[in-house]
Amino acid sequence: MVIVALTGGIGSGKSTVARMFQDEGAYVIDFDFLARVVVEPDKPAWRDIIDYFGPEILSPDRTLNRSALAEIVFSDDESRKALEGLTHPRIFEESDALIEAIKRKDPSSVVIIDLPLLFELSLNKKFDKIILAYVPRAVQLKRIVERDGLAKEEVEKRLNAQIPIEEKRSFSDYIIHNEGGLNDTRNQVRKVIHELEDLARKEGGDSKCC
Ligand code: ATP
């Protein structure tokens, strides 16, 4: 089994590339999805977040008010670290359980973990390989403005909060260039999955991850 992190920058095409890997037979675990699962009402992380931030962080339906929480943690490093400390161990528990289940079923599989903030959270050493979904910054900006209808300045602000995508290139094992057409991206995904499948067969059940 090989466990591979898929990362990028906002709007660089992580979800698009993850779907393509899934189409090619890889198992995909989506960290953003797990991050939402672990904070569902009455789960341990949900309780801890209310203890820490107070009940005013809840929406009327008892789910977390994500935009209120985002506003707090984006402007205060200590709060952000506290939130990460409450959620990340639970996200890893969930993903480790999924990985274990996949390993039992299919010990030579390729597992792709879609993890947008891999480098920002210094998690890169945990994985066998790293794939970067790459587009130049100008393309990130254009695609996010088009997809989310945000102002250019707002997207600039979000881009500036991440490690620049150019910097992430040198720490990645595979770079999927997603600035061209989708067919071009898919061809690169096919080449990479073949290499990873070879690796998974060689490694059997041995992955350094998780
Ligand atoms: P986020 O950081 O918000 O999670 P992401 O990295 O997952 O984004 P996607 O949502 O996959 O990125 O892609 C961003 C936008 O660019 C989407 O609207 C998507 O449809 C579009 N897109 C992705 N790849 C391509 C491509 N090769 N050609 C044209 N448009 C693309």
Residues whose N, C-alpha, C, O or C-beta is under 5 A from the ligand:
A	BS01	ATP	G9 I10 G11 S12 G13 K14 S15 T16 R143 R147 N178 G180 G181 L182 T185
